Amino acid sequence: MKELRLILGDQLNSQHSWFQQHEPHIDYVLMEVRSETDYCQHHIQKVVGIFLAMRDFAQVLSDAGHNVIYISLDDPGNQQSICANLAKLLANKTYHTWSWQQPDEYRLAQALQGFANNEITPSYCVSTEHFLADQSVVAKLFKPGTQHFLMETFYRHMRKREHVLMAANGKPVSGKWNHDAANRAAYDGAVPIPEPLSFANKCQHIVDMLQRCHVKTIGEVSGTLDWPINRTQALQLLNDFISHQLVHFGRYQDALVDGQGTLFHSRLSFALNLKLLSPREVIQAAEHAWLQGQVDIAACEGFIRQILGWREYMRCLYWHLYPGMSESNHFAHHNALPSWFWTGDTQMRCLSQAIKQSLATGYAHHIQRLMVTGNFALLAGVSPSAVNEWYLGIYVDAFEWVQWPNTHGMSQYAEGGRIATKPYVASGAYIHRQGDHCRHCHYDVKAKSGNNSCPLNSFYWHFIDRHFDLLRPNHRMAIVLKNWQQRKPEDKQVVIKQAEQYLRNINQL
């Protein structure tokens, strides 16, 4: 009697208990399907990277003695959906049972559970053995009816539970839980920016297959892919980050530098989200570097907060709030994305840099996503669903479980503050403070109105004006609202008219 086990493209965890012993009665199946390439228009490097990683993983399993079935996208027998392929494999009655690992995304979890409910072959679901927090931790940690979830509460809970950067007395080792105040500097050139580690993974055969199959993608790719596609490369990237970037990551993590897209960031999210690495080993590597005196506590804690705090928190909130709030639109924004979000051809230097980099590499760091493209979209009143689709497609590390709460909740505040404590909006002054984009920009960051004024300036106050009543209950917006309220009516009108002019001509900015 045989068993069929499904491995999804983001479940490439060689450390999983499934693979620790060879069992000849078990077949593992991996599949490339159109239902996954087509549910949104993905960056070509994302599709290529996942397919390369899946093929590499299948070979690793096969070399280790496991039985592997691999269904390529161009296989004539491919039914082009996960469930249809499963049905075909199970139809011949070869397998007495089949199993799958819990999907990270709601749509796949629903699809596979629905298929299992209707399939006569018995089945069962197991954990991916990847995340540190159980999906239900938010419901347990916060009181019933909680409307606003604080990441800090979750983060402290996880620090204590996992005993990360904790002293024997149950207090944080430095006496502080959060070192964010030390991690907001603009890049000052005091230390050189290290060359990012890249991998020349040959990928033209995958690109050719995607073209033959008429898969629509966005972005660019050459004949090689820089992203890690197996555990060996992922560990190399982790070690490179710990050795060369982490020491300055904290201080410069919010910096914006013209022509520099990676700075001191780890770029580990793609490998983590495919499960080539575990969050625990990444956290332990950073903590070990601090214990060895290689990095200071601010750098170490700032990075660990992204993994143990924000990444785990986003996943838990995704399962707690989705899909009930997936269509929420707190500010009733319905504008389309500007056409240049697909080209980067805008005179706004910060937007041009972030978008062109994203199209070229499938990557942007968190401030480029939150305070450049996300900030602009929110200020310009773009539909949250349009913003969600763009983010889900353009970034190689974008999977719905992490992309939706970050984009919909934090970046666009579309669910009204259950995830973020305030809208993340800013004028051009913030961009100017965090980097040097404004020095190379067509627009004047100091001008609030006029044809050469930075659009972010008038957009910011236009946003405050049109959503004044919605923002009034938020105490974190009190100073800004009072500032606007005290301005002379004629001064307000000049700024509002400027914003409306820019909005009418948004595709020409």
matplotlib code that plots the C-alpha trace (Angstrom):
import matplotlib.pyplot as plt

x = [0.0, 1.4, 1.0, 1.2, 2.6, 2.2, 5.0, 4.0, 6.5, 7.0, 7.5, 11.0, 12.1, 14.7, 14.7, 11.1, 10.4, 8.9, 12.4, 14.4, 14.1, 13.6, 10.2, 9.8, 6.0, 5.9, 5.9, 6.4, 4.9, 5.8, 4.1, 4.3, 0.8, -0.9, -3.3, -0.2, 1.5, -1.8, -3.7, -1.9, 0.7, 4.0, 7.5, 9.3, 12.2, 9.6, 8.2, 11.7, 13.1, 10.4, 10.5, 14.3, 14.1, 11.4, 13.4, 16.6, 14.6, 13.1, 16.6, 17.9, 15.1, 15.7, 19.5, 18.7, 16.7, 13.1, 10.6, 9.7, 7.1, 7.8, 5.2, 6.7, 4.6, 4.9, 4.2, 1.4, -0.4, -0.3, -3.9, -2.6, -4.1, -2.9, -6.2, -6.8, -3.3, -3.9, -7.2, -5.5, -2.7, -5.2, -7.6, -5.6, -6.1, -2.4, -2.4, -4.2, -3.8, -2.4, -1.2, -0.2, 1.5, -0.6, -0.5, 0.5, -2.2, -5.9, -6.9, -4.7, -5.8, -9.4, -8.8, -6.9, -9.3, -12.2, -10.6, -9.8, -13.4, -14.6, -11.9, -12.6, -8.9, -8.2, -6.0, -4.4, -2.6, 0.6, 2.5, 5.2, 7.3, 8.6, 7.0, 7.6, 4.1, 1.0, -1.7, -4.1, -1.7, -3.3, -6.7, -5.0, -2.8, -5.4, -8.8, -11.9, -13.2, -9.8, -9.9, -6.3, -3.5, -0.1, 3.0, 5.0, 2.7, 3.2, 6.9, 7.6, 5.5, 7.7, 10.9, 10.0, 8.7, 11.7, 14.1, 15.7, 17.9, 16.6, 18.4, 17.9, 15.6, 13.1, 14.1, 15.6, 19.4, 19.9, 17.1, 15.1, 12.8, 13.1, 16.1, 14.3, 15.3, 18.9, 17.9, 16.6, 19.7, 20.1, 23.2, 26.1, 28.8, 30.8, 31.1, 31.2, 28.1, 29.1, 28.6, 25.5, 26.1, 24.4, 24.1, 24.4, 21.8, 21.2, 17.5, 17.1, 15.5, 12.8, 12.3, 12.0, 9.4, 7.3, 7.4, 6.3, 3.5, 2.5, 2.7, 2.3, 4.9, 6.3, 9.8, 13.1, 15.5, 18.7, 20.0, 20.9, 19.1, 20.7, 18.4, 19.3, 17.4, 18.6, 19.6, 23.3, 23.0, 20.5, 23.0, 25.7, 23.5, 22.7, 26.4, 27.3, 24.7, 25.9, 29.5, 29.2, 25.8, 24.3, 26.9, 25.4, 21.9, 20.2, 21.6, 20.8, 17.8, 15.5, 18.0, 17.3, 20.3, 20.3, 21.4, 21.7, 18.8, 20.1, 22.3, 22.8, 19.6, 19.7, 17.5, 16.8, 13.0, 12.8, 14.8, 12.8, 9.4, 10.4, 11.5, 15.0, 15.9, 14.1, 13.4, 14.9, 18.3, 18.3, 17.5, 20.1, 22.8, 22.1, 22.0, 25.3, 26.9, 25.9, 27.1, 30.5, 30.7, 30.5, 27.5, 25.9, 22.5, 20.7, 21.6, 20.9, 17.6, 16.4, 17.0, 15.5, 12.4, 11.8, 11.9, 10.6, 8.3, 7.0, 7.2, 5.5, 3.0, 2.0, 1.3, -0.8, -2.8, -3.3, -5.0, -6.9, -8.3, -8.4, -10.6, -13.1, -11.2, -9.6, -12.0, -12.1, -11.4, -11.3, -10.7, -12.9, -10.0, -10.8, -8.2, -6.1, -2.4, -0.5, 0.7, 4.3, 4.0, 4.7, 7.7, 9.2, 9.1, 8.2, 10.1, 9.7, 13.1, 12.2, 9.4, 11.5, 14.3, 12.1, 10.0, 12.8, 14.8, 11.7, 11.2, 14.9, 15.4, 12.1, 13.2, 12.9, 13.6, 10.9, 11.2, 11.0, 7.8, 6.2, 7.3, 7.9, 5.5, 3.1, 3.0, 2.4, -0.4, -2.2, -1.8, -3.0, -6.1, -5.3, -7.7, -6.2, -7.0, -5.0, -2.1, -2.4, -2.2, 0.8, 2.8, 1.8, 3.1, 6.2, 8.2, 9.9, 9.2, 5.5, 3.2, -0.3, 0.1, 2.8, 2.0, -1.7, -1.3, 1.7, 0.2, -3.5, -3.1, 0.1, 0.9, -2.7, -4.5, -7.4, -8.7, -8.9, -6.1, -6.4, -2.8, -1.2, -1.6, -1.7, -1.6, 2.0, 1.8, 4.6, 5.4, 8.6, 10.4, 10.6, 12.1, 14.6, 15.5, 16.1, 18.3, 19.6, 16.9, 15.6, 19.0, 18.6, 14.9, 13.0, 10.7, 11.6, 11.1, 10.8, 8.1, 4.5, 2.8, 3.7, 4.4, 7.8, 6.7, 7.2, 3.8, 4.1, 3.8, 0.4, -0.8, 0.0, -2.1, -4.8, -5.0, -5.2, -8.0, -10.2, -10.0, -9.9, -12.9, -11.8, -8.4, -9.7, -10.1, -6.4, -4.4, -1.2, -2.5, -3.5, -0.5, -0.8, -4.5, -4.1, -1.4, -3.8, -6.7, -4.8, -3.8, -5.4, -8.2, -6.5, -3.3, -5.2, -6.9, -3.6, -2.3, -5.5, -5.7, -2.1, -2.8, -6.0, -4.0, -1.4, -4.0, -5.7, -2.4, -1.0, 0.2, 2.5, 4.2]
y = [0.0, 3.4, 7.0, 10.1, 13.2, 16.7, 19.3, 22.9, 25.3, 27.2, 24.0, 23.2, 22.3, 19.5, 19.5, 18.4, 15.1, 13.7, 13.5, 12.1, 8.4, 6.7, 4.9, 3.0, 3.0, 6.9, 9.0, 12.7, 14.9, 18.5, 20.3, 23.5, 24.6, 27.5, 28.0, 29.2, 31.2, 32.9, 33.9, 37.2, 38.6, 37.7, 39.0, 36.7, 36.2, 35.0, 32.3, 31.3, 31.3, 29.1, 26.6, 26.4, 25.8, 23.2, 21.3, 21.5, 20.2, 17.3, 16.3, 16.5, 14.2, 11.8, 11.7, 10.9, 7.9, 9.2, 8.5, 11.7, 12.6, 15.9, 17.5, 20.3, 23.2, 21.9, 18.2, 17.1, 15.3, 18.4, 19.3, 22.8, 22.9, 21.2, 19.5, 18.3, 16.8, 15.1, 13.7, 12.2, 10.6, 9.2, 7.9, 4.8, 3.5, 3.0, 5.0, 4.0, 7.5, 10.9, 13.8, 17.4, 20.0, 22.9, 25.7, 29.2, 30.8, 30.7, 30.0, 26.9, 25.7, 26.0, 24.3, 21.3, 20.8, 21.0, 18.4, 16.2, 16.3, 15.1, 12.6, 9.0, 8.3, 8.9, 11.9, 13.9, 17.2, 17.9, 21.0, 22.6, 22.6, 26.0, 28.8, 29.5, 30.7, 28.7, 30.3, 30.7, 32.6, 36.0, 34.7, 33.4, 36.5, 39.2, 39.6, 38.6, 41.6, 43.3, 45.9, 46.9, 44.4, 45.6, 43.9, 44.8, 42.6, 39.7, 40.3, 40.4, 37.2, 35.5, 36.8, 35.2, 32.0, 31.4, 32.9, 35.1, 38.0, 37.4, 37.4, 34.8, 37.1, 37.2, 40.7, 41.6, 41.4, 45.1, 46.2, 47.4, 45.4, 47.7, 49.6, 51.1, 54.7, 53.8, 52.3, 55.2, 56.9, 58.1, 56.7, 59.0, 57.2, 56.5, 52.8, 51.3, 49.5, 45.9, 44.2, 41.9, 38.2, 36.8, 33.5, 32.9, 30.2, 29.3, 29.9, 30.4, 27.0, 28.1, 31.4, 29.7, 27.3, 30.2, 31.9, 28.7, 28.3, 32.0, 32.8, 36.5, 38.0, 41.4, 42.6, 41.5, 38.5, 37.7, 34.2, 33.8, 34.3, 36.0, 34.5, 31.4, 28.3, 25.7, 25.3, 25.5, 28.9, 30.1, 29.3, 31.1, 34.2, 34.0, 33.7, 36.5, 38.8, 37.9, 38.5, 41.7, 43.4, 42.8, 45.0, 48.1, 46.8, 48.3, 51.9, 52.1, 49.9, 52.8, 54.6, 55.5, 55.8, 56.7, 53.7, 51.4, 49.0, 46.5, 48.5, 46.4, 44.3, 40.5, 39.7, 36.4, 36.6, 34.6, 31.7, 31.9, 32.0, 29.0, 27.3, 26.8, 28.3, 28.2, 31.3, 29.7, 29.2, 32.8, 34.2, 32.0, 33.1, 36.8, 36.2, 34.3, 37.2, 39.5, 37.1, 36.9, 40.7, 40.9, 43.3, 45.6, 44.9, 47.5, 45.8, 42.4, 43.2, 45.2, 42.3, 39.7, 41.8, 41.6, 37.7, 36.8, 39.8, 41.1, 38.0, 35.7, 38.4, 39.0, 35.3, 35.1, 38.2, 36.9, 33.7, 35.7, 38.4, 36.9, 36.6, 38.6, 41.9, 41.2, 43.6, 46.3, 49.8, 52.1, 55.3, 54.4, 54.8, 53.7, 55.4, 53.3, 52.9, 55.4, 53.8, 54.3, 51.9, 49.3, 51.1, 53.4, 56.3, 59.1, 62.3, 61.6, 60.3, 58.2, 56.4, 55.9, 54.4, 52.0, 50.9, 50.4, 48.5, 46.3, 45.6, 44.8, 42.6, 41.7, 43.3, 46.5, 46.9, 47.6, 51.4, 51.6, 49.4, 51.2, 54.8, 55.3, 53.2, 52.4, 56.0, 57.4, 55.0, 55.8, 59.5, 59.3, 57.4, 54.2, 51.3, 48.9, 45.9, 47.4, 48.0, 44.5, 43.0, 45.0, 44.1, 40.4, 40.3, 42.4, 41.0, 37.6, 37.2, 38.1, 35.4, 36.3, 35.3, 37.9, 40.4, 41.0, 42.1, 44.2, 45.9, 46.0, 46.5, 48.4, 50.2, 51.1, 51.1, 49.6, 47.6, 50.8, 50.2, 46.7, 46.0, 49.5, 52.0, 54.9, 55.5, 55.4, 58.6, 61.2, 64.3, 64.8, 65.8, 62.2, 61.0, 63.9, 63.1, 59.4, 59.7, 61.6, 60.9, 64.5, 65.9, 64.3, 64.9, 67.0, 68.3, 70.6, 68.8, 72.1, 73.5, 72.9, 74.2, 75.2, 73.2, 72.2, 71.3, 67.8, 66.0, 64.2, 67.5, 68.6, 64.9, 64.6, 67.5, 66.7, 63.3, 64.9, 67.2, 64.8, 62.2, 64.6, 63.1, 59.5, 60.4, 62.5, 59.6, 58.5, 60.1, 59.6, 61.9, 64.7, 67.0, 66.8, 67.4, 70.4, 71.8, 71.6, 73.0, 76.1, 77.0, 79.9, 78.8, 80.5, 78.6, 75.3, 76.0, 76.6, 73.2, 71.4, 72.9, 71.8, 68.2, 68.1, 69.3, 66.6, 63.9, 64.8, 64.5, 61.6, 59.6, 62.5, 63.1]
z = [0.0, -1.1, 0.1, -2.1, -0.4, -1.9, -1.7, -2.6, -4.2, -0.9, 1.2, 0.2, 3.8, 3.7, 7.5, 7.6, 9.4, 6.2, 4.7, 7.6, 6.5, 3.2, 2.9, -0.4, -0.2, -0.3, -3.4, -3.2, -5.9, -6.9, -9.7, -11.8, -12.7, -14.4, -11.5, -9.6, -12.3, -13.4, -10.2, -10.5, -12.8, -11.1, -11.5, -13.9, -11.4, -8.8, -11.1, -12.4, -8.9, -7.5, -10.4, -10.2, -6.4, -6.9, -9.5, -7.3, -4.3, -6.3, -7.4, -3.8, -2.6, -5.5, -4.8, -1.2, -2.3, -2.1, -4.8, -6.6, -9.2, -10.9, -13.1, -15.2, -16.6, -20.1, -19.4, -21.8, -19.0, -16.7, -15.7, -14.7, -11.2, -8.0, -7.2, -10.8, -10.9, -7.5, -8.8, -11.8, -9.7, -7.2, -9.9, -10.6, -7.0, -6.5, -3.3, -0.1, 1.3, 0.5, 2.6, 2.4, 4.5, 5.8, 3.1, 4.2, 2.0, 2.6, -1.0, -1.2, 2.3, 1.2, -2.1, -0.7, 2.2, -0.2, -2.5, 0.5, 1.6, -1.8, -2.6, -1.6, -0.9, 2.8, 3.6, 6.3, 6.8, 8.7, 9.8, 7.7, 10.8, 9.9, 11.8, 15.5, 16.4, 16.1, 13.9, 16.9, 19.1, 18.3, 19.5, 22.7, 23.3, 22.8, 24.5, 22.5, 20.6, 20.3, 17.6, 17.5, 17.7, 18.9, 17.4, 20.5, 22.7, 20.3, 20.0, 23.8, 24.1, 21.5, 22.9, 26.3, 24.9, 22.6, 25.2, 22.6, 23.8, 27.3, 30.7, 33.4, 35.3, 32.5, 31.3, 28.0, 28.0, 27.4, 29.7, 26.6, 24.4, 21.5, 20.0, 17.1, 18.1, 17.2, 13.8, 11.8, 10.5, 6.9, 5.3, 5.9, 3.9, 7.1, 6.1, 2.6, 1.3, 0.8, -2.6, -2.3, -2.7, -5.8, -7.5, -11.2, -11.4, -15.1, -15.9, -19.6, -20.0, -17.5, -19.3, -22.6, -21.2, -19.7, -23.1, -24.9, -22.5, -22.9, -19.1, -18.6, -16.2, -15.3, -14.7, -16.1, -16.0, -17.7, -18.5, -14.8, -11.5, -8.5, -5.9, -3.9, -5.1, -2.6, 1.0, 0.3, -1.4, 1.3, 4.0, 2.1, 1.9, 5.6, 6.5, 4.2, 5.9, 9.4, 8.4, 6.3, 6.6, 10.0, 11.8, 10.1, 9.3, 12.4, 12.0, 8.3, 7.8, 7.1, 4.7, 1.1, -1.2, -4.8, -6.9, -3.9, -3.5, -1.0, 1.4, 4.5, 4.2, 4.3, 1.3, 3.1, 2.7, -0.5, 1.0, 4.2, 2.4, 0.4, 3.6, 2.5, 5.8, 9.1, 11.1, 14.2, 12.6, 11.2, 14.6, 16.3, 13.8, 14.6, 18.4, 18.2, 16.3, 19.2, 21.8, 20.0, 20.0, 16.2, 16.3, 18.8, 20.4, 18.3, 15.1, 16.4, 18.1, 15.1, 12.7, 15.1, 15.5, 11.8, 11.9, 15.4, 15.6, 12.4, 10.1, 12.6, 13.6, 10.0, 9.5, 12.6, 11.8, 8.2, 9.6, 12.2, 10.0, 6.5, 4.4, 6.4, 5.9, 2.6, 0.7, 3.4, 2.2, 5.2, 3.3, 0.3, -2.1, -5.7, -7.9, -10.3, -10.0, -12.2, -15.5, -14.5, -11.6, -14.4, -15.9, -13.3, -15.8, -13.4, -12.6, -8.9, -8.1, -5.1, -6.9, -10.1, -8.1, -6.1, -9.0, -11.6, -9.0, -8.3, -12.0, -12.5, -9.4, -7.9, -4.6, -2.6, 1.1, 3.6, 3.6, -0.2, 0.0, 3.0, 2.7, -1.0, -3.2, -0.4, 0.9, -2.5, -3.3, 0.0, -0.4, -4.0, -3.0, -5.0, -4.5, -1.9, -4.1, -6.9, -4.6, -3.2, -6.6, -7.6, -4.4, -4.7, -8.2, -8.3, -5.4, -5.4, -1.7, -2.0, -0.8, 0.2, 3.9, 4.4, 1.6, 2.4, 6.1, 5.2, 2.2, 3.0, 6.7, 7.4, 4.2, 3.0, 6.4, 4.5, 7.5, 9.6, 12.1, 13.4, 12.3, 12.2, 14.9, 12.4, 8.6, 7.4, 5.4, 5.0, 2.9, 0.9, 4.1, 5.3, 2.0, 2.1, 5.7, 5.0, 1.9, -1.1, -3.7, -3.4, -4.4, -7.8, -8.3, -10.8, -8.1, -5.2, -1.9, 0.0, -2.2, -1.0, -4.1, -7.7, -10.8, -9.5, -6.0, -4.6, -5.2, -1.9, -0.1, -1.4, -1.5, 2.2, 3.3, 0.7, 2.4, 5.9, 4.7, 3.0, 5.8, 8.7, 10.4, 10.0, 11.4, 14.4, 16.8, 16.3, 19.0, 17.0, 14.4, 16.8, 16.2, 12.4, 12.5, 14.8, 12.5, 9.5, 11.5, 12.4, 8.9, 7.1, 4.7, 1.8, 2.4, 2.7, -0.6, -2.5, -1.3, -2.1, -5.6, -6.2, -5.1, -7.3, -10.3, -9.7, -9.2, -12.5, -14.3, -12.2, -15.2, -16.2, -12.8]

ax = plt.figure().add_subplot(projection="3d")
ax.plot(x, y, z, "-o")
ax.set_aspect("equal")
plt.show()
